[in-house]
Amino acid sequence: MAQNRTVDLLVGAFDLNQRRKFELKNAEGKKVVDLFFKPITRADRKKAQSLSGTEEALDISTQMLCQMAELEDGTKAFASADAHKLQRQLPESVLNELELFLFGLGEEADFEEAKND
């Protein structure tokens, strides 16, 4: 009987389809949209860095947001090109809150597990 390779044990131990839900509210506290995020892989991070075309952490994190954010039905919430508009036209505090949640940081993050679609 063949023994499982360590890499297969590690990969099998984590579900990359589990999503976390972030409820984005406006300044008045009214829900704007629910965004869903799967776990980030190293490949996701490298792709975002490549797409951003820079080593600037803020640009990479916004590109990562555009790459990873999904709507409830699993479709992408943003296009890659939306990164610049988000940086120019969204309050930095809101963008920070979204990106902190994406990376699993921040005290305001709601880590409610969303159902698998």
Secondary structure, DSSP 8 states (H G I E B T S, - for coil): -----HHHHHHHT--TT-EEEEEEE-TTS-EEEEEEE----HHHHHHHHHHHTS--HHHHHHHHHHHH-B-TTS-BSS-TTHHHHHHHHS-HHHHHHHHHHHTT--TT----EE---
